[in-house]
Amino acid sequence: MNKNEIEQEIYREMAEKLKEIAKMPFDKGLPFLQREAWRLADKYDTDGGNVFNILMTYMNKEKKQ
């Protein structure tokens, strides 16, 4: 997989998890989001901050379109 494909896959997986998080109270959703970001970071050999950055970047692009 190239960098773009990895970013798209991370975004796709995180977008699915955001649907679950939306139903949770904030104090439960934030740790869940963090665990998922770090899980994907391990899966794609990056770090959680980068996963979160990819999520925010792709959400911003999606919103502009």
Secondary structure, 3 states (H helix, E strand, C coil): CCHHHHHHHHHHHHHHHHHHHCCCCHHHHHHHHHHHHHHHHHHCCCCHHHHHHHHHHHHHHHHHC
